[in-house]
Amino acid sequence: MNLFHVRRVNVVLDWDAEADSIKMYKRLRREVPSVEIHIVKLDGKDPSKLGFIHTHTLIRNSPEFDESDLLRYELQL
């Protein structure tokens, strides 16, 4: 698969894997700078507990994660 044709990537991990989501964001931003990256927050629950419909609603409505979000995360704001 050629990632250069992908326009959007959704990072959906369990609520306790926030640091891993940030690592994925940094790598994706470095490797494929043109891709739109969304880190989907799951309200402190696992996707399997939320269910298919609620999880996909969160994915569709998630804002794009960007450098300002990364800075807020790293400064713990």
C-alpha positions as CSV (number, residue, x, y, z in Angstrom):
1,M,0.0,0.0,0.0
2,N,1.3,3.4,-0.9
3,L,0.6,5.8,2.0
4,F,1.1,8.8,-0.3
5,H,-2.4,8.2,-1.7
6,V,-4.0,8.2,1.8
7,R,-5.6,11.5,2.7
8,R,-6.8,10.8,6.3
9,V,-5.5,8.5,9.0
10,N,-7.6,7.9,12.2
11,V,-5.6,6.8,15.2
12,V,-8.0,4.9,17.5
13,L,-6.4,3.3,20.5
14,D,-7.7,2.4,23.9
15,W,-8.0,5.3,26.3
16,D,-4.8,4.3,28.2
17,A,-2.6,4.5,25.1
18,E,-2.4,8.2,24.6
19,A,1.4,8.3,24.5
20,D,1.3,5.7,21.8
21,S,-1.1,7.8,19.8
22,I,1.3,10.7,20.0
23,K,4.2,8.5,18.8
24,M,2.1,7.4,15.9
25,Y,1.2,11.0,15.1
26,K,4.9,12.1,15.1
27,R,5.9,9.2,12.9
28,L,3.1,9.8,10.4
29,R,3.8,13.5,10.3
30,R,7.4,12.8,9.6
31,E,6.9,10.0,7.0
32,V,3.8,11.4,5.2
33,P,3.5,15.1,5.9
34,S,0.5,15.6,3.6
35,V,-1.8,13.2,5.4
36,E,-4.6,14.5,7.7
37,I,-4.2,12.8,11.1
38,H,-7.1,12.4,13.6
39,I,-6.4,11.1,17.1
40,V,-9.8,9.9,18.2
41,K,-10.6,10.3,21.9
42,L,-12.8,7.6,23.2
43,D,-14.2,9.2,26.4
44,G,-12.1,6.9,28.6
45,K,-13.5,3.7,27.2
46,D,-12.4,0.9,25.0
47,P,-13.8,0.8,21.4
48,S,-15.3,-2.6,22.1
49,K,-17.2,-1.2,25.1
50,L,-18.5,1.8,23.2
51,G,-19.9,-0.2,20.3
52,F,-19.6,0.1,16.6
53,I,-22.0,3.0,16.0
54,H,-20.7,5.2,18.8
55,T,-17.1,4.5,17.9
56,H,-17.6,5.4,14.3
57,T,-19.5,8.6,15.3
58,L,-16.5,9.7,17.3
59,I,-14.2,8.9,14.4
60,R,-16.3,10.9,11.9
61,N,-16.6,13.9,14.3
62,S,-13.0,13.9,15.4
63,P,-11.0,17.1,14.7
64,E,-7.7,17.0,12.9
65,F,-4.8,16.7,15.3
66,D,-2.1,19.3,14.5
67,E,1.1,20.8,15.8
68,S,-0.7,23.1,18.2
69,D,-2.4,20.0,19.7
70,L,1.0,18.3,20.0
71,L,2.4,21.3,21.8
72,R,-0.5,21.4,24.2
73,Y,0.0,17.7,24.9
74,E,3.8,18.1,25.4
75,L,3.3,21.1,27.7
76,Q,0.5,19.2,29.5
77,L,-1.9,22.1,29.1
